[in-house]
């Protein structure tokens, strides 16, 4: 039975047009622009990107103190913008964080910008600014990707997501109402997933019949595994399950696809890098080339890697003219792929992506806690250089923290108490250290579980 989705209609026919008319929102306009550009011949897309890159480099030369060296290269920017970009040093998070203000374009007022930050989960926490223009292109790239699966901005969805910490009941109620009526979605708590509540989660889902699911890879995987173990089934076929924020392993994809009975879509973005790539129905990760200039370079030499080789991901956001970060190293690795895609979209694709890895943690009472919850606490407090939590057994964990020079004792106490609150009953041994080594692969992981889930 097809039930008309009134909320979807209201969002798409009333809310969006209102936001567009009254607030100048351009998400759907940008989405249409991106949908049109993916049908253009590669030459036309290239010239569009070069135009955006040239504009960005001129803004950097004229207005951004960190790129003051570009001032006397204005002619080169016009004649060979790609050459100029590639001649610049790689911007690491550590380098950027030494003086973030130097990246703000002169004349921009930070008060009207969107301030954002990452937690200590990528090893260095980063604070940065965006404007609405940039964010609306991120959103547009997501909706363009989802449109490949017949999903539109009003489509009903279920998120397996971090529930907001530190909200009182009234705030939580408002949050839920907003989600339900303005975004047409409900959320299940990835920070406090209760195995015994699965039948009731499924009842809600089967009544709600979302067009798609959206969540962290590891949380979707755990959710699917719990469904399978408990013999719970969807009574409808969703359009897609969208996995985001973390590396999506093949074994996770297979399990999720099997249990949900629909395509699993990989969304690759970074909080501080925007929407980077989106997976098409043929399975390729198409780079959002209209939004970003992406490079994959060798870790040691900084030279571009060849086809099928793995390199570190450098992102230059072509839309962010308020706080440009050129050749910004987001902290992931990916493989270059020259293979054409059967979907016919003539846009470069990424092979394997080796991004963030979070684990699901297990409380002594059997409840699951998504590793991102710890990052959420770190981000809210924002006073640590980095941290790592390793759960050795449900009853035992080690919390390593690297304080900043200015971090106070009280802030550390607050942080450890907030972490403990997420894992009641687990004995957490806290160690203050000066550095936390990366994994043998070179990747930093902040949330590691060392035992199998029941
Ligand atoms: Zn494709």
Boltz pocket constraint, residues with backbone or C-beta under 6 A from the ligand:
constraints:
  - pocket:
      binder: B
      contacts: [[A, 280], [A, 281], [A, 282], [A, 283], [A, 284], [A, 286], [A, 341], [A, 342], [A, 343], [A, 344], [A, 345]]
      max_distance: 6.0
